[in-house]
């Protein structure tokens, strides 16, 4: 018995960890949060803790390319 032929392309699935860690700005720059925000911060200075809130632009074409592949729907 012959197999059914599927119509259309395959469904793209987003890598959820990637979509939670990275964000795309309005101008199209890929940004990430800093690490070390979750625990063991009692001895850290207030200024350093305040700097954790900033989003950093991602440098490196390879990383940007990988993130775009893992989260293709990040633009929306």
Backbone as numpy.savetxt, mean C-alpha at the origin, in Angstrom:
# Nx Ny Nz CAx CAy CAz Cx Cy Cz
-16.62 -35.05 -22.42 -17.46 -33.87 -22.42 -16.57 -32.62 -22.42
-16.77 -31.67 -23.32 -15.92 -30.48 -23.39 -16.20 -29.53 -22.23
-15.14 -28.80 -21.85 -15.27 -27.82 -20.77 -16.02 -26.59 -21.24
-16.60 -25.89 -20.26 -17.27 -24.62 -20.56 -16.21 -23.55 -20.79
-16.41 -22.74 -21.78 -15.49 -21.64 -22.05 -15.98 -20.42 -21.30
-15.07 -19.85 -20.46 -15.42 -18.67 -19.68 -15.28 -17.43 -20.54
-16.24 -16.57 -20.46 -16.21 -15.33 -21.24 -15.53 -14.23 -20.43
-14.72 -13.43 -21.08 -14.09 -12.28 -20.44 -12.77 -12.61 -19.78
-12.21 -11.59 -19.11 -10.91 -11.74 -18.44 -11.09 -12.33 -17.04
-9.95 -12.65 -16.46 -9.99 -13.15 -15.09 -10.15 -11.99 -14.12
-10.59 -12.29 -12.90 -10.86 -11.27 -11.90 -9.57 -10.93 -11.14
-9.26 -9.64 -11.05 -8.08 -9.20 -10.30 -8.43 -9.12 -8.82
-7.54 -9.64 -7.99 -7.77 -9.58 -6.55 -6.70 -8.71 -5.91
-7.13 -7.88 -4.98 -6.23 -6.97 -4.28 -5.56 -7.68 -3.13
-4.25 -7.45 -2.98 -3.51 -7.94 -1.82 -3.83 -6.99 -0.67
-4.61 -7.47 0.30 -5.19 -6.61 1.32 -4.14 -5.93 2.20
-3.05 -6.63 2.54 -2.01 -6.02 3.37 -1.38 -4.83 2.67
-1.19 -4.95 1.35 -0.61 -3.86 0.57 -1.56 -2.67 0.52
-2.84 -2.93 0.31 -3.80 -1.84 0.21 -3.96 -1.10 1.54
-3.70 -1.77 2.66 -3.79 -1.12 3.96 -2.54 -0.30 4.29
-1.40 -0.68 3.73 -0.14 -0.02 4.06 0.19 1.16 3.16
-0.34 1.16 1.95 0.00 2.21 0.99 -1.24 2.97 0.58
-1.03 4.23 0.15 -2.12 5.07 -0.30 -1.63 5.88 -1.49
-2.55 6.28 -2.33 -2.19 7.08 -3.49 -2.74 8.49 -3.29
-1.88 9.50 -3.47 -2.32 10.88 -3.30 -3.09 11.33 -4.54
-3.66 12.51 -4.46 -4.41 13.05 -5.59 -3.54 13.29 -6.81
-2.27 13.61 -6.56 -1.35 13.86 -7.67 -0.71 12.58 -8.19
-1.07 11.44 -7.60 -0.58 10.15 -8.11 0.69 9.64 -7.46
1.10 10.24 -6.33 2.30 9.79 -5.63 1.92 8.69 -4.65
2.70 7.62 -4.64 2.47 6.51 -3.72 3.11 6.84 -2.38
2.34 6.80 -1.30 2.86 7.14 0.02 2.65 5.98 0.99
3.47 5.95 2.02 3.40 4.91 3.03 3.51 5.54 4.41
3.11 4.78 5.45 3.26 5.24 6.83 4.59 4.74 7.38
5.01 5.33 8.46 6.26 4.91 9.09 6.01 3.70 9.98
7.04 2.89 10.15 6.94 1.73 11.02 7.25 2.10 12.45
6.95 1.20 13.38 7.27 1.43 14.79 6.26 2.28 15.52
5.01 2.29 15.05 3.98 3.11 15.68 3.16 2.36 16.71
3.25 1.04 16.72 2.27 0.27 17.48 2.58 0.15 18.97
3.79 -0.27 19.36 4.07 -0.47 20.78 5.53 -0.17 21.08
5.91 -0.27 22.38 7.26 0.04 22.88 7.63 1.50 22.58
6.71 2.41 22.88 6.95 3.82 22.58 6.98 4.69 23.83
7.10 4.08 24.99 7.04 4.88 26.22 8.26 5.79 26.38
9.43 5.29 25.98 10.65 6.08 26.14 10.93 6.99 24.95
10.09 6.92 23.95 10.27 7.75 22.76 9.80 9.17 23.05
10.54 10.16 22.54 10.19 11.56 22.78 8.89 11.93 22.05
8.25 12.97 22.55 6.97 13.41 21.96 7.16 13.87 20.52
8.30 14.50 20.24 8.56 14.99 18.89 8.69 13.83 17.91
9.37 12.78 18.34 9.54 11.60 17.49 8.19 10.93 17.26
7.37 10.86 18.29 6.05 10.26 18.16 5.17 11.07 17.22
5.32 12.39 17.26 4.55 13.26 16.38 4.97 13.06 14.92
6.25 12.76 14.70 6.75 12.55 13.34 6.24 11.24 12.73
5.76 10.33 13.58 5.24 9.04 13.09 3.96 9.22 12.26
3.26 10.34 12.46 1.99 10.54 11.78 2.16 10.88 10.30
3.35 11.35 9.92 3.58 11.77 8.53 3.57 10.58 7.57
3.09 10.84 6.37 3.15 9.86 5.29 4.39 10.17 4.45
5.14 9.14 4.08 6.38 9.32 3.33 6.17 8.85 1.90
6.63 9.64 0.91 6.54 9.14 -0.47 7.46 7.95 -0.69
7.00 6.97 -1.43 7.77 5.76 -1.68 8.80 6.05 -2.78
10.05 5.71 -2.50 11.11 5.88 -3.48 11.49 4.51 -4.03
11.90 4.47 -5.26 12.29 3.21 -5.88 11.23 2.70 -6.83
11.60 2.64 -8.10 10.64 2.22 -9.12 10.19 0.78 -8.94
11.10 -0.08 -8.45 10.76 -1.49 -8.27 9.67 -1.70 -7.24
9.76 -0.96 -6.14 8.76 -1.09 -5.08 7.41 -0.56 -5.56
7.44 0.57 -6.25 6.20 1.16 -6.78 5.54 0.19 -7.76
6.35 -0.43 -8.60 5.84 -1.38 -9.59 5.20 -2.59 -8.89
5.84 -3.07 -7.82 5.32 -4.23 -7.09 4.02 -3.89 -6.39
3.93 -2.71 -5.79 2.71 -2.29 -5.09 1.56 -2.16 -6.08
1.84 -1.59 -7.27 0.80 -1.44 -8.28 0.28 -2.80 -8.75
1.20 -3.78 -8.81 0.80 -5.13 -9.23 -0.03 -5.81 -8.14
0.36 -5.63 -6.87 -0.36 -6.28 -5.76 -1.71 -5.63 -5.49
-1.79 -4.32 -5.69 -3.05 -3.60 -5.45 -3.44 -2.84 -6.70
-4.00 -3.51 -7.69 -4.32 -2.82 -8.95 -5.45 -1.80 -8.82
-6.29 -1.94 -7.82 -7.43 -1.03 -7.65 -7.13 0.09 -6.66
-5.86 0.34 -6.39 -5.45 1.36 -5.43 -5.81 2.77 -5.90
-5.91 2.96 -7.22 -6.19 4.28 -7.77 -7.59 4.76 -7.44
-8.52 3.84 -7.26 -9.92 4.21 -7.05 -10.19 4.73 -5.67
